[in-house]
Amino acid sequence: MKRAHERPLAWALPLVLAACGASPEPASPTNAKPDSPAVVDAPRSAKTPPPPALRLPAVAHPERYDLDLTLDPSKETFNGTISADLVIDSATDVLWLNATSLTVGSAKLTQGAETLTPRILPGGEDFVGFLFDKPLSPGKARLTVSYRGVLDGESSRGIYRQSEGSGPDDSYLYTRFEPIDARRAFPCFDEPAYKVPWKLTIRAKKGHTALANAPVASKTAGPDGLEVIAFEESKPMPSYLVAFVVGPFDLVNAKPAGHHDTPLRFIVPRGRGPETRYAAEVTPRIVGLLEDYFGMPYPFIKLDVAVVPRYNGTMEHPGIVAMGQPLTLIAPNEETPQRKMPYANIATHELAHYWFGDYVTMRWWDDTWLNEALAEWLDEKITDQLEPSWKLPVERLAFTSHAMEADSLPSAKKVRQPVESKHDIEGAFDGAITYAKGAAVIGMFERWMGPEKFQKAIRAYMKKHAWKNTVAEDFFAAVSAEAGRDLAPAFGSFFDQPGVPLISAEPVCSGGPPEIAVSQKRFVPVGAKAPEKESTWQLPVCVKYGMGKEVGNACTFLTAQKAKVRLGPQKGCPDWLMVNADAAGYYRSKYDKAALAVLLDKARLSPRERAGLVWDIDALVQSGELPLGEALALVPKMVEGGEPAMVFSSLGIVSAIRRDRLPADLRARYASFIRKTYGKKASALGLARKPGESEDEAKMRPALISVIAVNGEDKAVQKEAHKLALAWLADRGAVHASLAPTLLRVAARTNDRALYDRILAAAKTETDHRMRGILLDALGRFTDTGLAKASLDLLLGGTFDLRESGSILMGLIQSEETRDTAYAFFKDHFDELTRKNKGDIGANAFYILGAFCDEAHRAEAAAFFGKRAEAFDNGPRVLATQLERMDQCIAQQKVNAPSIEAFLKKQ
């Protein structure tokens, strides 16, 4: 599953019965709510064993499952029966399974010739127990459970419903089980180590499509006008990878995928098939490139692409990958790189999971990085092969820098964080640490080893552990064997401790061959407490240098605090040093002001190195090594060449100024500086695409429009955007599709009520999830307090799905004019908003606090959200990180205030 990498603000997923083949037993009626525990048939007594705390007892394990479900998208509940072939590992009189919001109707266990009927035990939110009158003997057994569950219409978790229209047959069912929501669909051993075959049967309305991981084996007529769809037995997989869809879908056949003609088709809501053209074209190529990398065929029989409603339902289920509508459905006139690249990259990530995660699966959630970091690392590599013109390795440096920003917090988690609670399970999917840091560290060691040797290690790892579960040490062993040295300690120095190295490199020139003195220490931002004990990492460090016309690299594998590297036989000192050659290392680089000026002006650096240098400048501001005012003085040099990566990364520096903390005269000077720095290029690009322009120019236009209109307060640009927004609302072809979101956001700053009403009316009638999301986002960009309040009211009335309208709140929080209004609304309605959509919003709600940078809000947030955070998986940790970000922002503003004032007074 792909997670977004963002800075602090974010918004934020009847059985084939027992052997006799009888009809499923009816489950008891229920009014269970989505967060209620399993309903049971007997109260707890003093002798009743307590439920597990987190993990299931190691007294039994499954060997396979049969699952039979009756699913109707128009209903609010469903019936199911699950039969599990078990091995009882040790004598026990109670079996615990995971179950959430399931009403158990009956259960029976067959062992040998004996059939036992257990009592059903209460197990809190996550468990259901089966208590037997006598201990079960070690050996084979079969447990069958009939139950009823809830189809979630508010959150995208478990089996969830989505309406795509207003008709009686416009609802669809999807699944999202990772990490621990399979238990909302069926009682099971809901842990990744329990990796076994599954055989599904789905009873659906005639005319509905029902598809799952494995191919359809048969379709027969069932009772009550239902069709019974039986599926072939799946390959071994854990419960979180089970998936199915039910509803009036259209099926779109595509060209077979990869080198072995794997059948490929797209499962889409009715009438949306033509919008899969690009996805159908590129997906077969992605599969082929992955087969080339792993040196083996795609490991499953078929490949269906289930096009689910939203981005956050995207998921790597074997045989039926889920891809969000905003990614996958692209109208022919919108097939731009800005639309193509997200689909191709995220599809690559999810399909890479068919090896990293599906074929070979981590044993427990503390090694989630074995799925996610490896897929994240590989999706960049494969996407770059697919389309080099997108320059993804340069753009990904932003993700790495954001990972380092999160990794420098005092509360930063480890990549291999022990998972001892549900909070920890959700925390294992940290986009910055597990995904981006993990991928960057893997990429660093790959570059050091060489891509060919690293690829051999990956292939050996896959071959040895095919269809099995692994731990980190298995991966380290495979890489070490190919590297010729034990790399487990080096990987461990990054994965088993938090923090970012800060690398310094100084020339040592004393008459003989020059050397470079390299040293490391932990990077510590202003406002963060330095650890009592200094950390040490084991890592490759490569320094790029220039001596006259010669450019070279000097490398060492740093294992201590300090080391020296010889440059070669030549004498004299380097003219310049780039501490992180190719921006390949997961570390920050230390420079003084003079060295930065030389690097920006004279050094012969690659585009990736130049972008990496700007992110290092951003980091030096965070640590107080470089005053923000001095960094701002370097920005014109960064952007003068017009390289998109340099322009984008420079925006992180200029946006470090808090406009709400500036007095009126300095705010005007800041706006003037923005217009002078970016205005010429923005003016040359204009607000509309031009025939024959490069994709680099097209890529920069939205960013430059935004910074000029918002930070630069350019009224002329706002007015022109208003004109174009109205034209787009009247005719979607009047503005290039890639520009519509930016133009609507900028136009909203005019606070024209007529424009607001037009956008709201369009959002109410829009049926496309992505387009409706663009319109709702625009409603959160009006800075007039009255319009802001009107937009906030839309989050409560049920006019829009909260899973989409939450962007309104995030937009209003980001603007200083509406921030307090939005924040007051958020606190007043916090319980209601999060109760309705706890599964999608969850702990992400606390990222809102990243908008604030003052002591009063910091104290108030800690008091208001402290207890509330405990109700959300990973809530306490996310809240702690946001409070730390506020501490750092407050400290950095104080440190940088004099240099900001001095710089702006010169503008």
N, C-alpha and C positions, 0 to 999 in steps of 0.2 A: 504494500500500500504506500502510495506516494504521499508525503506530507509537504506542505508548503514551507519554504524557508523565508521567514519574515523578520523584520525588526520588531520592537516591542509590541506594536499594535497589530493584532490579528483577530479574526472571528472564528475568531476563529473564528459516527457509520453506528389417514390410516396406514401404517407401515406394511411392508410385505409382512405380514403378520407372523405369528408363530407358524411353525412348520405345517400345521393343518390347513392353513390358507383361509380361515374363517373371516367373516366380516369384522371390522374393528369394533371394539366395545365402545359404547357411547360414554363420553366423559361427562362429569357432573356439570350442571350449569354454573356459570361464574359471572361475577361482576368485577373480576380482577382488574386492577389498574396496572399500567405498564411497570410500575416499580414495586408491586406487591410481591410477597414471597409465595412459594408454592403452597397451595391449599392442601390440607392433610385430613386423614380420616380418623385420627385419634389424638387427644391432647397429650402433651408431654407429662410424664410422671417423674417421680423422683429417681426411678431406675432407668429412665430413658437416656441413652448415650447422647452427649452433646454433639452438635454438628462440627465439622472441621473448621479451622480458622481461615485457611486460605487454600491449601492443597489437599487433594483427596488422599485418604489413607492408602498405603501401598499393600492392601490386602487382596486386591483383584485388579485385573486389567482386561480390556476388550480385545478380541481378535478380529471381529467384524461386526457391522451393524446392518439391520434391515430397518428402513424408515418408511412409513406409510402416512401420507398427509392428505387431508381434504381441504382444498384451498379455493376460496372464492373472493376476489378482490373487492366485491361489493359488501362483504361482511366485516364485522369488527373482531371476530374470533375465528379460530380454526380448530379442527380435531386432528389428533395424531396418535399413532401407535409406533413405538420403537422397540425392537428386539435386539438385544446385544448378546453375541456369543462371547462368553467370559471364560477366563481362567481364574479360579479362586486360588490365590497364591498362599494363603494361610487361613487356618480355620477362623471363622468369624460369624457372629450372629447378626451383624448389621452391614449393609452395603450403602455407601453414600455416593450419590451422583450429583453433578451440577444441574441446577434448575432454577430459573428465575421467571416469575409471573406465569407459571404453569399450574393448572389445576389438575391434579392427578385423580383419575377416576378409579383405576384398578391396576393391579400388578400381580404377576406370578413368576415363579422361578422354577425351571425344570433342571434337575440334576439326576442323571441316570434315569431310572424308571419312576422317580418321585417328583411330584409337582407340589410346590409350597406356595402358600399365599401369605405374603408379609404384611405387617402393619406399616402404614405410611407415616413417617416421622417428619415433624416440622424441622426445617433446616435454615430458617432465616431467609435472606434475600437470594442466596447463591446455591443452596443445597436442598436436596430431598433425600430422606433416608428410607431404607427398607429393612425392617426389623423382623427377624425370623424366630420361631419358637425354639429352635435348636441351632447350634452352629453349623454352618455350611462346611462341607469337607473340601480340602484342596482338590483341584481338578476342574474339569470342564463343567459349564453350566450355561443356561440360556435364560436371560431376564427379559420379560415382556411388560411394557408399561403403556397403558392408554391414558390420554390426557387431553386437555384443552389449553390453548394458548391465545395470546392477544396479537392481532395485526396492528402494528404501530402506525398511526396516522399523523403523528406529530414529530417523531424523531426518526432518523434514518438508522435504525438499529434492529437487530433480530430480523423478523420478517416484517417489512414495512410496506405501507400502501402509498400510492401516489396517483392522484387524479390528473389526467392530461386534457380534461375538457369538462363540460357540464352535463354530458349525456349519461344515461343509466349504465352504459357499458364502456366508460372511459377511464376506469381505474385499473391499475397494474400492481402486481406484487414483485418485490425484489428482496434480496437478502444482503445483510451486512453483519458478519459475525466476528470479525477480528476486532479486539483480541478475545473477549470473553462474552460474546452475545449469542453464540450458538445455543447456549443454555436457555435462551428465550424462545427457541424454536423446538427443542427436544431435550429431554433429560439425557445426559451423556457424561463421559469423562472429558471435560472441556479443558484439556491441557495439551500443549503441542507434542509432548512425548508419546501420546497415545495415537499413533499413526497406523491406521488400519483401513481395509477396504470398506466401502459403503455401497449398499444397494437400495435405491430409492424407488418408491411408487408414489405418484401424485394423482389424486382424483380431482378433476377440474371440469368446469362447464364445457359442454360441447361448443366447438368454435374457438375456444381459447387455446393459446399455445402454452405448453409447459415444457421447459428445458432445464437441464441440470448438468453436472460435471461430466457424466458419462453419456454416450449415445443412447437414444431411445431403443429399447429392445422390442416393445410391443405396445399396441393400443387396442383396447377392448371397450365395449359398452358396459357401463356400470349401473348401479341402481340410481333412481331419482334423476335420470337424465344426465348423469355424469359420465365422463370418459376417464378410463383408468389407463394412465401412461406409466408403464414399467420401464426402468432404465437398466442398462447393463451394470454389472458390478464395476466400481471405480478402482483405480490404482490406490495404494495405501495413502491416506491423507489424514491429518488431524481435523478435529471438528471445526476449527475456525475457517477451513478452506472449503467446507461443504457449501454449495450454492445452487439456487434454482430461481427461475422467474415464471410467473403465471399471468396471463392476460391476453387481450386481443392484439397481440404484436403482429407486425409485419416481419417477414424473414427475407433478408437480402443476401443472395449468394454472391460470393466474390471469388476471384482467382485463387486457386490453392496456395497455401502459404509454405515458404521455405523450399528446400531442395528435395523434399520427399512428398510433396503434394498433399499436405495436410488440409483436409476440408476446412474452409473458412466461410463464415457467414456472419451477418450483423442482425441483432435482434433489436428492433426499434418500435417505438409507438407508431400507431397507424398513420400512414401518409408521410413519414419522415425518411423513407428509404433513399431518395435521391441525394440527401445531404451527407450520405456516407461515401461519396465518390472518392474524396482524397484518402480517407481512412482505408477504404478497400484497395486503393492503389499502393499505399505505402506499407501496410501491415505485412503482406507477404515478404517484402524486402527485409523488414525488421527481423522476422523469424529466420530468414536465410542468413543474415549477418550473425545472429546469435548462434545458429547451428555451426557456422564457420568458427566462431570464437571457441565454443566448447568442444568442437570436434566430434559432435554426435547429433543425431536427429532430435528434433522437437520431441519431448518425452511422452506426449499424450496422443490420443487417437484423433481428436478433433479440436478445432478452435472456433468457438462461438464468441462473439463480442456482444455482451449484453450492454446496451446503451442505457445507463441508469440516469435518474433525473439530475443529479448534481455531482460536482467535482468530488465531494467527500464520500461518495459511494464507490469510487474507483478502487478496484481490488483484484488480486491475482489468482482467483479461483482456478484450479486446474480444469482445462477444457471449456471454461465459460468465463473468460476475463470480463470484469466490469469496467466500463469506461464512461465517464460523465458526459451527459449531453453537451454542456458548454465546450467540451474538448472535441467531441467526435462529430457532432452534426454541424457541418460547415456548408452554408449555401454556396452555390457556384460562384457568385459575385464576391464572396468573402474569402476565397482561397488565397490568402496572403501569407507571407512568412510568419506574421504575428499570430495567425491562427494555426498554420501548419506545424510550426515548431513545438508548441505545447502538446499537441496530440502525439506527434512522433516521439518526443522525448518521454512523455509519461507512459505511452504505450510500450516503449522500449523498457522502461523501468518495470512495469507490471509483467511483461513477458520475460524479462530477465529473472523474475521471481520463479518462473517455471523450473529453473535450475536452482537458483539461490532462494530456497524457501519451500518449494513444492517437491522437487526431486530429492533434494537434501534439505532437511528441516532442523532448525535449532531445537535443542532438547527442552529448554525452559526460557522464559522471557528475559532473563538476564543476558542472554546472547542474542537478543533481537537484532543486533547489528549484523550477525551472520546472514540474516535476510536483507535488512534494509541498507546498511552501509555498502555491502557488496553490490546490491542492485543499483544503488545511487552512483557508485563509482563506475559501473559498467554502462549505465544509461548514457553518461556523458561520452564515453568512448565510442559506443555504437552510433549514437546520434551524430557525432562528428564525422564518422565514416559515411553515414547516410547523406548528410548535407553539410560539407565543410564550410560553405558560404555563411552559415549561421554563426560561426565562430563561438560555439558553445564553451570550449575550454577557457576562453577569455571571460565570457559573461559569468561563468560559474564561480569566478573568484569572489564575486559579491556574496555568494552563499558561504564560501569558506570564511570570509571576513566576518560575516554575521555569526558564524559558528564560534569564531574566536572571541567575539564580543560576549556571547553567552557563556563561553568557557572561562572567561576571566572573572565572572561573578564569584563572590565568596561561597555561594550556595550551589555552584555548578556541580552537576552530577557527573559521575563517571560514565564512559561509554558502556562498560560492563558493571553497571550498578546492581548490587544485590537486590533481588525482587522478593520482598517479604510481605507485601500487602497489595491490595488492589490499587492503591495509589501508585505503587512502584510499577505495576503492570502498565498502566496508562503512561507513566513517566518513561517507560522503556521506548516509547515511540516519539521521543523528543526530536523534532525536526532539525534543530540546530546541532545537537550533540550526537545522537545515534546515527542520524542520516549524514549531515554535512561534515561534521568532524570525522566520523568514521570513514567516509568516502575520501576525504582529503588525506588522511593518514595512510590509507591503503594506496592511494595514488602516489604519495611520496615514496613509499617503499617499492612500488612498481617501477618508478623512474630510476631508483637507485639500482635495483636488480637488473633492469632491462625488460621491456615488454614481452620478449619471447620467452625468457626464463619464467617470468611471472605467469604467463599463460600456461606453461607446462605444469606449474604448481596447481593452478586452478583445475586443470583437466585431471590431474592425479587425485585431487581432493574429491572431485565429482565421482570418479570411477570407484574409489575406495568406499565411499559412503552412499552409493546409489540407493534410493528409497529408504534411507535410514535417518536417524537423528544424530546431530553432532553438537559438540561444545567447542569453545574457542580454541582449546589446545589442539583439536584435530586440524583446524585450519593453520594454526601456527606451525604445526609439524610438517604439513605439506609444503608450505612456503620455505621453511628452514631447510628441508631436504634439497630443494632446488637451488637455494641460495648458497649452500655450502657452509652456512654458519647458523647458529641458533638465534633466530630472530624473536623468539617468544619474549625475552626480556625487553627488547626494543619496542615491540608492539605493546607489551604490558605497561611500559612507561607512559604510553599515551592512553591506553584503554582502561587501565586499572587505577589511574589517578586523574583528577581534574586539573585544568590549568593549561596555559599556553606558554611555551618558551619564548623569551626575548633574546635574540641572538645579536651580539655585537661582533664586528669584524674590523680590526685596526691594522693598517700596514706597519710592518716593522722593517725599516730600511737602515742598515748600519754599514753599508759598503759592500757587503756580500750579496748573494742572491736574496731578493726580498722575500719576506714571509708575511703571513697574515695571522694575527693573534685572534682566535675565535673564543668567545665565552658565552655562557648561557646563564640566565636566571629567569624566574617566573615573571611574566608580564602582569603588572598590577595597575589598574586604572585609578585615577583620582577618586577618592570617596570609598575605595575598597580597602579593607584591612589586609595587609600583607600577612601571609602565613608565618607562623613561628619558625617552621623548619623549611629551609630552601629546598625546592624540588629539583630533581635532575632527570633529564630525559636522555634516551639513547636514540640518535637520529642522524641521518645523512645531512650534511650542510655543504652546499655548493655556492661559492662566491664567484660572481662574474666580475671581471676587471678589464680596464683598458690601459695600455701603455703605448702612447703614440698611435700608430695605425693598427697595433696588435690588440686583439680581443681574445681573452681566454677564460677558462674556468679552473678554479682550484677547489678540490673537494676533500672532505674528511668525514669519517663516521664518528661523530662526537659522542663519547660515553662518560666524560667527566665535565667538570665545570669549565675547564679551559683546555685549549689545544692550539698548536701552531701548524700552519700549512705552508709549504714552500711553493712559490709561484713558478720557479724554473731557473734556468741558468742565467737569464738576463739580469742586469743590474738596474738600479733605480727604483723609484716608487711608482705605483700605479697612479694614473691620472684620476681614476674614479673606481669605486667599488659598489657593486650591487650585491647586497648580502644574501639575497634569495634568488639564485639563478633560475630562470624560467618560472619564477614564482611557484616552485615545485614543493617547497617545504611547508609543513604545518607549523609555522612559527612567525612571530612578529620580528621585524628588523629595526635596529636602532641606527638613526642617523642624526647628525647635527644639521643646523640650518644651512651651513655652507655646502656640506656634502649633498643635500637635497637639491640645492640650486644647480650644482654641477650635473647631477644625474638628470634633472629635467631639461637642462640646456644642451649638454654635450655628449652624454653617454649614448652608446649605440645599443639600445634595448629593443627587444621584441614588443609587439603590442601587449602580450600577456605580462611581460615584465613591467611595462609602463603602468598598466592598470594595477598590478600588484603593488607598485611603488606608491600610488595614490592611496590605496587602502592602508598601507603602512603609515603614511602621513596622517590619515584619519585616526589610526591607533595611537600615534605619538601625541596627538592632541588629547585623546582620552586619558593617557597616562600622565599628562602634564609635562612631558619631555619637550613638547613644542607648543607654545602659546597659540591659541586659535587665531588670533590676529595675524601672526606670522604665517600660519598655514593659509589663511585667506589671501595673503599677498602672493602666494604661489599659484593660486587657482587660474589666473589668466594664462600662465604658461602651460598649465595642464590642458586647457581647452583650445588653444590657438590652432593646433593641428587638425581639430575636428574629428578625432578618432572617437567613435561612439563609446567604447569602453572607458576612455579617459573622461569624456563628458559625463557619463553616468556616474562614475566613481567620484568625480569632483562634486557632484550634487550632495553626496553625504557630508562633505566638509561645509558647504555653504548652508545646508539645512541644520547644522549644529547650533546656529544662532537661534535663540528663542525670541521670536518677534514680540511675543507678549511680555517679555521682560525688558524691551527697549523703550526708552522715552521717545516721544513723537519725532524729535529732530533726528535721532539716530535711526529710527525706523525708516524715515524718508531717505536717509543716506544709504541704508542697507538696500532698499528697493532700487535706488539709483545704481548701486554697485552691481546688482543682479542684472539690470537692464544693459549696463555697459559691458558686462562680461559675456552675457549670452545673447544679447539683443541682436547683434549683427548677424550671427548665424541663424537665429530664429527668424529674423526678417527675410533672410535669403531663402529659407525653406518655405516660409509662408504657412498658411493654415490649410492648404489643400495639396494633395499629391500632384506631381508634375510628370508629364510624359518623359520617359527616359531616365528618370532619376534613379540613383542607386538605392539598394536596399538599406545601406547604412544611413542614408539621408532619411528614408522613410522611417527607419527605426528611431532616429533621434527626434523627429518632429513632435510626437506626443510629449516627450519629456521636456523639451524646450518650451513648448506652448504652456505647459503647466507651471514651470518655474518662472517664466516671464509674467504670466497672468496672476499667479498667486503670490510668490515671494517678491516679484518685481512690481506687483500691483499695477500692471499695465492696463489702463481702462480701455484703450483702443483695441487691444487683443480680446478683452472680455466682451466688448461690443460686437466685434466681428464674429466671435464664437457664438454669441447670442443669435446673430443673424443666421449662421449656418445651422445651429441647433433647431431653429424653427423650420428651416428648409428640410432638414432630415426628418423631423416629426411629420411633415406633410408628405415627404417622398423619401423612403429609405435609400433610394439610389442617388439622392442629391449630394451626399457626402460619402467619401470613401469609408468603407466599413471599419477600417482600422482606426479611424479618427473619431468616430461617434462617441465613445466613452469619454475621451478627453474633452471634446468640445462641449458635451453636456455638463460636465463638471465645472468647466470654466464659465460657461454661460450662466450657470446657477448663481454665480457670484454677483450678477447684476440684480438679483432679488426681484425679478419681474414676476408679479403674481400671475399674469396671463401665461407666461412660460411654465410656471409651476403647475398650473391647472392642466396645461396641455400634456405635460409629462405624466402627471397623475392619471389622467384619463387614458393615456396610452398604456400605462402599466396595468391598469385594470382590465384591459381587453387583450393584452399580449399573452400568447399561449406558449411561446418559446422561453424556456427557463433562462437561457443566457441573456436574451434580449430583455426579458423582464428584470433580470438582475442589473443590467446596465441602467435601466430607467429608475429602479429603486435606489441604486447608488446615487444617481443624480439628485433625487429628492433629499438626500442627506448632505448636499453640498451648498444649499441655500444658507446664507449667513444671517438673514433677518430672523429675529427671535420668534416672531409670530409664525413664520413659515416653518421654522424649526420645530415649534411645538405641534403644528399640524402634522408634520411628518412623523414625529414621535408617537402621536396618537394612533398612527397606522399600525404600530407594532402590537396594539392591544385589541383592536376591533375584529380581528379575523378576516380583514379584507385581503391580506396577503399571508402566504405561508411564512411563518417566522424563520424557517430555515433559509429564506431568501431575503426577507426584509431586515434582518439584523444588520445589513450593510448600512442602512440609514443611520443607526445609532453610531456606528464606527466613523462614518463620515462627519457627523456633527461633533463627535468627541475630538476629532483631529483639528477642527477649526477653533481658533481662540475666541472668535465672536460667539460661538454657540456651545462651547465646551461646558461651561457651568450649567447651562440649561439641560444639556443632554445627560450630564453626570447626575444631576438632581433627579431626573426622570429615571435613570438607571437604578439608583438606590431606592427610590420610592416603589419601583415595580420589580425589584430584583427577584423576589421569590416567585412571582407570577411568570416572569419571562423565563427563568431557568427551569421552573417546574414543567412548563409546556414543552421545552425543547432541551431537556437536560442531556440527552444523548448526543446531540450535535454541538451544542455550545460548550457544555461541561466547564472544565477549568479554564478554557480559553477566555471565558468572561473576564478574567482578571487581567488580561492583557490591556484592557481599557486603561488601566492605571498608568501605562507608559506614556500617556498624554500629559501627565502632570510632573511638575519640577519645582515644588516648593514645600516647605516644612509643614504648612498647615494641612495641605491635602495628604501628605505622607502620614501624618499622625492620625488624621480622620479615617483614611483608608485602612490602616492597621486595625483600628478599633472596630470599624463597621464590618469588614470582611473577615476578620480573624476567625471567628467561630463558623461563619458561613462557608468558608473554604473547605472545612472538614467534610462537608456533605458531597464533595465532588472528588472523583478519582483523580489523584495528582493535584488536587486543589491547593493543599498547603504548600507544596513546592513551587507551583506557579506563582502563588501569591508572594511567597518569600522572594522569588527572583524579581518580581515587579517592584517590590518595596526596595530591594537593593538597587535596581535601576534608578529609582527615584533618588535614593541617597547619592548615587554617583552623579546624576544629572545636577542635583543641587550643589554638590561639591565642585563639579567642573564649571558650573556657571560662575561660582564665586572666584575660582582661580582665573578664569578667562575674561572676566568682566573688564579689567584694565586694558588688556590687549585688544579686545573687541572695540572698546571706546576709542582707543588710539587709532586703530585701523579705520574705523568708520568716519572719524573726523577728518581724515585725509581724502575722503571720497567726494 
